């Protein structure tokens, strides 16, 4: 029911109208005509009517009183995080999978709720389980009121113990969401940590964060062609990228029933032994090649005659076959110009340093590539400069597939999805510091990030299908502004929902979450006791 203004002749009339359904159509019906609008204004009857109706608009009065600071706020809780990701958690069946594996285990606390709380914390804040407990003080995650820090540690150990079973169940339960499994993307990165050292995972090794002084683990991610996380591997910190690939290939074929599959991986995965092993397994591959380290590429592939085919404005491709080895040379004209400019800047820097003496060049790896010794003197080698220019804007792939060269190049570009996965894992979903002493709890802690990224992917996909390309930082920020405030008014308690800000409304809609009402009565004060939200996930 609502009020509208209706023009008739030279006058406007104020009408009270309601909507009603007739069959499949909604029609409007005039309940009453309140009079000519000009006369109502002249006599002040509109204001009288509003004040009279206001006596019955209790919820509006409460909202206005709170807005004006006239009501005491008993508590404030952020509800957006659990509303959205709790819905996705249930629709992906993660809660059912966890409960299935927990059946028969007599934990004295709700393990599924502890894991969900850890995942929500990982999505919104970086930090340890200890910081996660502080996070739960202000964020409403139903079913976590009785959880303590020791419960989180036990939940992480159980999660690490059951990681592979959970991954496989998630795969089979959501099998229809995997549009294609003929192409699987794999990459690794390292995570260093400053907490306790595990039994075997925490080792020193090559750190991609340049923190070789700290213990680390190597984490691998297996993603489908559309970027959906499939599984993650966790290895000791001294594991090499190339050695990580083959076990993942074997386990993935066994666990997920991958009969015909092509693995796409970055340059760090390439070695002669890895390629030979993949071919022995009859597994397809698209692998990046370290151009400067593989002599055949530098001497034969890059100098091989042939025209580039323009696939996109900044992607030209050329196929080169050397004996039975198939290479795809990719070229980006814009990147080539940038590489040339960067090299010119380096050469200018070298010339300035040479005037200060050769000591100024020691230790600069970028400079050494272009230097040569001439009669006890150091100078620029213009032959090396010319040789380096051959690599401008290029990257080389090696494949054993029958895919056309343009398709090979495009699929390798999809590997950027995996790189974005890791960039997200290291920024928005930071896992440090890890304060666990056993391999199982470290594994569980890292697997929380995997589950968080699975929810992140699901939400992003749903928003994308609606045409909403939202920044992840905006999603998190605006969801955290959605709060419920408990107030007291005339012996009764109410929950007030704060207004939706920014992209919050779109995110709720994309996740298919009903927007909570602006005001929810909790009953008389003596009947309320401690605050219990009427919402359930």
C-alpha positions in Angstrom: 0.0 0.0 0.0 1.3 3.5 -0.9 0.3 7.1 -1.6 0.3 8.6 -5.1 -0.6 11.9 -6.7 -3.2 11.7 -9.5 -3.9 14.6 -11.8 -7.5 15.2 -13.0 -8.2 18.3 -15.0 -6.4 21.3 -13.4 -5.9 19.7 -10.0 -3.8 17.0 -8.3 -5.4 14.5 -5.9 -3.8 12.5 -3.1 -4.8 8.8 -3.3 -4.2 5.8 -1.1 -3.5 2.8 -3.4 -2.7 -0.9 -2.9 -1.4 -3.6 -5.3 -3.4 -6.8 -5.6 -2.9 -9.9 -7.9 -5.5 -10.9 -10.5 -4.3 -14.2 -11.9 -0.7 -13.7 -13.1 -1.0 -10.0 -13.2 -0.6 -7.3 -10.5 -3.1 -4.5 -10.6 -3.6 -1.3 -8.5 -6.7 -0.5 -6.6 -7.7 2.9 -5.1 -8.5 2.4 -1.4 -9.4 6.1 -0.8 -9.0 9.5 -2.3 -7.7 11.8 0.5 -8.6 15.1 -1.2 -7.1 17.8 -3.4 -3.4 18.1 -2.7 -3.4 22.0 -2.7 -6.2 22.1 -0.1 -4.6 19.4 2.1 -1.3 21.4 2.1 -3.1 24.7 2.8 -4.8 23.2 5.9 -1.7 21.3 7.1 -3.6 18.1 6.8 -0.7 16.2 5.2 1.4 16.8 8.2 -1.4 15.8 10.6 -1.9 12.6 8.6 1.8 11.7 8.7 2.0 12.3 12.5 -1.2 10.2 13.0 0.2 7.3 11.0 3.6 7.7 12.7 2.0 6.5 16.0 1.7 3.1 14.3 5.1 3.1 12.6 7.1 1.8 15.5 10.0 0.4 13.4 10.4 3.7 11.6 10.5 5.6 14.9 13.2 3.2 16.2 15.3 3.7 13.0 15.0 7.5 13.3 15.8 7.4 17.0 18.9 5.3 16.4 20.0 7.6 13.5 19.7 10.6 15.8 21.7 8.9 18.6 18.8 8.6 21.0 19.1 4.8 21.6 21.7 2.9 23.4 23.5 0.3 21.3 23.9 -2.9 23.3 26.1 -4.6 20.8 27.2 -4.3 17.2 28.1 -7.3 14.9 29.2 -7.5 11.3 26.9 -9.9 9.5 27.9 -9.5 5.8 30.8 -12.0 5.8 28.9 -15.0 7.1 25.7 -14.2 5.2 27.4 -14.3 1.8 30.0 -17.0 2.3 27.8 -19.1 4.5 25.4 -19.4 1.6 28.1 -20.4 -0.8 29.5 -22.8 1.8 26.2 -24.6 2.0 25.4 -24.5 -1.8 28.8 -26.1 -2.6 28.1 -28.8 0.0 31.3 -28.2 2.0 29.4 -28.4 5.3 27.8 -31.7 4.4 31.2 -33.1 3.3 32.8 -32.1 6.5 30.0 -33.5 8.6 30.2 -36.8 6.7 33.9 -37.3 7.5 33.3 -36.1 11.1 30.6 -38.8 11.7 31.8 -41.1 14.4 34.4 -38.7 15.7 33.5 -37.6 19.2 34.8 -34.0 19.2 33.5 -31.9 22.1 33.0 -28.9 19.8 31.6 -28.2 16.3 34.6 -28.8 14.0 32.6 -27.8 10.8 31.9 -24.4 12.4 35.5 -23.9 13.5 36.7 -24.6 9.9 34.1 -22.2 8.4 35.1 -19.5 10.9 38.8 -20.0 9.9 37.8 -19.7 6.2 35.8 -16.5 6.7 38.7 -15.0 8.7 41.1 -15.9 5.9 39.0 -14.2 3.4 38.8 -10.9 5.2 42.1 -10.7 7.2 45.5 -12.2 7.2 46.9 -13.7 10.4 47.0 -16.7 12.7 44.3 -18.7 14.4 44.9 -16.5 17.4 44.0 -13.4 15.4 41.0 -15.3 14.0 39.6 -15.6 17.5 39.8 -11.8 17.9 38.1 -11.5 14.4 35.1 -13.5 15.7 34.5 -11.0 18.5 33.1 -8.5 16.0 31.9 -10.8 13.2 28.7 -12.8 13.6 29.4 -16.4 12.5 26.5 -18.5 13.8 27.5 -21.5 15.9 30.9 -20.3 16.9 30.1 -18.7 20.3 31.6 -21.5 22.3 34.8 -21.9 20.3 38.2 -21.4 21.8 41.7 -21.2 20.4 42.5 -24.8 21.3 39.5 -25.9 19.3 40.9 -24.1 16.2 44.2 -25.9 16.6 42.4 -29.3 16.8 40.2 -28.4 13.8 43.3 -27.5 11.7 44.9 -30.9 12.6 41.7 -32.8 11.6 41.5 -30.8 8.4 45.1 -31.5 7.4 44.5 -35.2 8.0 41.5 -35.3 5.7 42.5 -32.8 3.0 42.6 -35.2 0.1 39.3 -36.9 1.0 37.6 -33.5 1.2 39.0 -32.4 -2.2 37.8 -35.5 -3.9 34.3 -35.2 -2.4 34.1 -31.6 -3.4 35.1 -32.6 -7.0 32.5 -35.3 -7.3 29.7 -33.4 -5.6 30.2 -30.4 -7.9 31.3 -32.3 -11.0 28.8 -30.5 -13.2 30.5 -27.2 -12.4 33.8 -28.4 -14.0 33.1 -27.4 -17.6 36.3 -29.0 -18.9 39.0 -31.1 -17.5 41.0 -31.8 -20.7 43.2 -28.9 -19.7 44.5 -28.6 -16.1 46.8 -25.8 -14.9 49.5 -26.2 -12.3 51.9 -23.9 -10.6 53.8 -23.7 -7.3 54.9 -21.0 -5.0 56.5 -20.9 -1.6 55.2 -19.6 1.7 57.6 -18.7 4.5 56.5 -18.5 8.1 57.8 -17.2 11.4 56.1 -19.6 13.8 56.9 -23.1 14.9 58.6 -25.6 12.6 56.6 -28.6 11.5 57.9 -32.2 11.6 59.1 -32.3 7.9 57.4 -29.5 6.0 59.2 -26.5 7.4 62.5 -26.5 5.5 64.9 -24.0 4.1 64.8 -23.6 0.3 64.7 -21.2 -2.6 62.2 -18.5 -1.5 60.2 -16.7 -4.1 59.6 -14.0 -1.4 63.4 -13.6 -1.0 63.3 -14.8 2.6 65.6 -17.8 2.4 66.5 -17.2 6.0 63.1 -18.5 7.2 61.5 -21.9 7.0 58.9 -22.4 4.3 56.7 -24.8 2.5 56.0 -25.2 -1.2 52.4 -25.0 -2.2 51.1 -26.2 -5.6 47.7 -25.4 -7.0 45.8 -27.4 -9.6 43.1 -25.4 -11.4 40.6 -26.2 -14.1 40.4 -24.3 -17.3 37.9 -21.8 -15.9 40.0 -21.1 -12.8 38.2 -23.3 -10.3 40.5 -24.6 -7.6 40.7 -28.4 -7.9 43.3 -29.4 -5.4 46.4 -28.1 -3.6 49.7 -29.9 -2.8 51.9 -29.0 0.2 55.5 -30.1 0.1 58.7 -29.4 2.2 60.3 -26.0 1.6 63.3 -27.5 -0.2 61.2 -29.1 -3.0 61.9 -28.0 -6.6 59.1 -27.0 -8.9 60.0 -29.6 -11.6 59.9 -32.4 -9.0 56.5 -31.3 -7.8 54.8 -31.7 -11.2 55.1 -35.4 -11.8 53.5 -36.6 -8.5 50.7 -34.2 -9.1 50.1 -35.6 -12.6 50.0 -39.2 -11.3 47.8 -38.4 -8.3 45.4 -36.2 -10.3 44.8 -38.9 -12.9 44.1 -41.4 -10.2 42.0 -39.2 -7.9 39.9 -37.3 -10.4 39.7 -39.9 -13.2 41.5 -37.7 -15.7 42.0 -40.0 -18.8 42.9 -37.4 -21.4 44.5 -34.4 -20.0 46.9 -31.7 -20.9 49.0 -30.0 -18.2 49.9 -26.4 -18.6 52.7 -25.2 -16.4 55.2 -22.4 -16.2 58.9 -22.3 -17.0 60.0 -23.5 -13.6 58.5 -26.9 -14.3 60.6 -27.6 -17.4 63.5 -30.0 -17.4 64.5 -32.8 -19.8 63.6 -35.5 -17.3 60.2 -34.0 -16.6 59.3 -33.8 -20.3 60.5 -37.4 -20.9 58.4 -38.6 -17.9 55.3 -36.8 -19.2 55.7 -38.4 -22.6 56.2 -41.8 -21.1 52.9 -41.3 -19.2 51.3 -40.3 -22.5 50.3 -37.0 -20.9 49.9 -33.8 -22.9 51.7 -30.7 -21.9 52.1 -27.1 -22.7 55.2 -25.8 -20.9 57.0 -22.5 -20.9 60.7 -22.6 -21.8 63.5 -20.7 -20.2 64.7 -19.1 -23.4 68.2 -18.1 -22.2 68.9 -21.5 -20.6 67.9 -23.8 -23.3 70.6 -23.7 -26.0 68.4 -25.1 -28.7 65.9 -22.2 -28.2 68.6 -19.5 -28.4 70.5 -21.0 -31.3 67.7 -22.5 -33.5 64.2 -21.7 -32.4 64.4 -17.9 -32.2 66.4 -17.7 -35.5 64.2 -20.1 -37.4 62.6 -18.5 -40.5 58.9 -18.1 -40.8 56.2 -15.5 -40.5 54.2 -14.7 -37.4 50.5 -15.1 -37.5 48.6 -12.3 -35.8 46.2 -13.8 -33.3 45.5 -10.7 -31.3 46.8 -7.1 -31.3 49.5 -8.0 -28.8 49.9 -11.7 -29.5 51.6 -13.0 -32.7 52.5 -16.7 -32.9 54.9 -18.8 -35.0 55.3 -22.6 -35.0 58.9 -24.1 -35.1 59.7 -27.8 -35.3 63.1 -29.1 -34.5 63.3 -32.8 -35.2 60.3 -34.2 -33.2 60.2 -31.2 -30.8 57.4 -28.7 -31.3 57.9 -25.1 -30.2 55.5 -22.1 -30.3 57.2 -18.7 -30.4 54.9 -15.9 -29.1 55.6 -12.2 -29.7 54.1 -9.1 -28.1 55.0 -5.9 -30.0 54.1 -3.6 -27.1 56.2 -5.7 -24.7 59.1 -5.7 -27.2 59.1 -1.9 -27.1 59.0 -1.9 -23.3 61.9 -4.3 -23.2 63.9 -2.2 -25.5 63.2 1.0 -23.4 64.2 -0.9 -20.2 67.4 -2.0 -21.8 68.3 1.5 -22.9 67.7 2.7 -19.3 70.1 0.0 -18.0 72.8 0.9 -20.6 72.5 4.6 -19.5 72.9 3.5 -15.9 76.0 1.4 -16.8 77.6 4.4 -18.6 77.1 6.6 -15.6 78.5 3.9 -13.2 81.5 3.3 -15.5 82.5 7.0 -15.0 82.5 6.3 -11.2 84.7 3.2 -11.5 84.1 -0.5 -11.9 83.4 -1.0 -8.2 80.0 0.7 -8.7 79.0 -2.2 -11.0 79.9 -5.1 -8.6 76.9 -7.0 -7.4 74.4 -5.6 -10.0 73.0 -8.7 -11.8 71.1 -6.5 -14.3 74.3 -4.8 -15.3 76.5 -7.9 -15.6 74.5 -9.2 -18.6 75.8 -6.4 -20.8 79.4 -6.2 -19.5 82.7 -7.5 -20.8 86.4 -7.2 -19.8 88.7 -5.4 -22.2 92.4 -5.3 -21.4 91.9 -5.2 -17.7 89.0 -2.8 -18.1 85.3 -3.3 -17.9 83.0 -2.0 -20.7 79.7 -2.5 -22.5 79.6 -5.5 -24.8 77.4 -4.4 -27.7 77.4 -7.9 -29.1 75.6 -9.0 -25.9 73.3 -6.1 -26.3 72.4 -7.2 -29.8 72.0 -10.8 -28.7 69.7 -9.7 -25.8 67.5 -7.8 -28.2 66.5 -11.1 -29.9 64.4 -11.9 -26.8 62.4 -8.6 -26.7 58.7 -9.3 -26.3 59.0 -13.0 -26.9 58.3 -16.2 -24.9 58.6 -19.8 -26.1 56.4 -22.7 -25.4 57.0 -26.4 -25.9 54.1 -28.8 -26.4 53.4 -32.4 -27.5 49.7 -31.6 -28.3 48.0 -31.5 -31.7 46.4 -28.2 -30.8 46.9 -25.4 -33.4 49.6 -23.0 -32.5 47.2 -20.1 -31.7 45.3 -22.4 -29.3 48.5 -23.4 -27.5 49.4 -19.8 -27.0 45.9 -18.9 -25.7 45.8 -21.8 -23.3 49.2 -20.8 -21.8 47.9 -17.3 -21.3 45.2 -18.9 -19.1 48.0 -19.9 -16.8 47.8 -16.3 -15.6 44.7 -17.5 -13.7 47.0 -19.7 -11.6 49.4 -16.7 -11.1 46.4 -14.6 -9.9 45.5 -17.4 -7.6 48.9 -17.2 -5.9 48.9 -13.4 -5.9 45.5 -13.5 -4.1 46.8 -16.1 -1.7 49.7 -14.0 -0.8 47.8 -10.7 -0.3 44.1 -11.0 0.4 44.4 -14.5 1.8 47.7 -14.2 3.6 48.6 -17.3 5.6 51.4 -16.0 7.8 52.2 -16.4 10.6 51.8 -20.1 11.1 52.0 -21.1 14.8 51.7 -24.9 14.5 54.2 -27.6 15.4 52.9 -30.5 13.4 52.7 -31.2 9.6 48.9 -31.9 9.9 48.1 -28.5 11.5 50.3 -26.6 9.0 48.6 -28.5 6.2 45.2 -27.7 7.6 46.1 -24.1 8.0 47.1 -23.8 4.4 44.1 -25.9 3.2 41.9 -23.2 4.8 43.3 -20.8 2.1 42.3 -23.3 -0.6 38.7 -23.4 0.7 38.7 -19.7 0.9 39.8 -19.3 -2.7 37.1 -21.8 -3.7 34.5 -19.6 -2.2 36.1 -16.6 -3.7 36.0 -18.2 -7.2 32.4 -19.2 -6.8 31.3 -15.7 -5.8 33.3 -14.1 -8.6 31.8 -16.5 -11.2 28.2 -15.7 -10.0 28.9 -12.0 -10.2 30.5 -12.3 -13.6 27.4 -14.1 -15.0 25.4 -11.1 -14.1 27.8 -8.8 -15.9 29.2 -7.4 -12.6 33.0 -7.1 -12.7 33.6 -6.0 -9.1 36.9 -5.4 -7.4 37.6 -8.0 -4.8 38.8 -5.4 -2.3 35.5 -3.5 -2.7 33.5 -6.6 -2.1 35.3 -7.3 1.2 35.1 -3.7 2.4 31.5 -3.2 1.7 30.4 -6.6 3.1 32.1 -5.7 6.4 30.1 -2.5 6.6 26.8 -4.5 6.8 26.1 -4.7 10.5 23.3 -5.6 13.0 23.0 -3.3 16.0 21.1 -4.4 19.1 19.2 -1.6 20.7 16.8 -1.2 23.6 13.6 0.8 23.2 10.7 1.1 25.8 11.6 -2.2 27.5 12.0 -4.1 24.2 15.0 -5.1 22.2 15.5 -4.8 18.5 18.1 -5.7 15.8 18.7 -2.8 13.4 20.4 -3.6 10.1 22.6 -0.8 8.8 22.1 0.4 5.2 23.8 -1.3 2.3 26.8 0.5 1.0 28.8 0.4 -2.2 28.6 -3.0 -4.0 27.1 -4.8 -1.0 23.6 -5.1 -2.5 25.0 -6.6 -5.7 27.1 -9.1 -3.8 24.1 -10.3 -1.7 22.0 -10.5 -4.9 24.8 -12.5 -6.7 25.1 -14.9 -3.8 21.3 -15.3 -3.7 21.1 -14.0 -0.1 17.9 -12.3 1.1 18.6 -8.9 2.5 17.8 -8.9 6.2 14.9 -6.6 7.3 15.9 -3.2 8.6 14.3 -3.9 12.0 13.9 -7.2 13.7 12.0 -7.4 17.1 13.7 -9.6 19.7 10.9 -9.3 22.3 10.7 -7.9 25.7 13.9 -7.2 27.6 13.3 -9.7 30.4 12.7 -12.4 27.7 15.8 -11.8 25.7 18.7 -12.6 27.9 21.9 -12.7 25.9 21.5 -11.6 22.3 20.6 -14.4 20.0 20.3 -13.6 16.3 17.1 -14.9 14.7 19.1 -15.5 11.5 20.4 -19.0 10.6 22.7 -19.8 7.7 
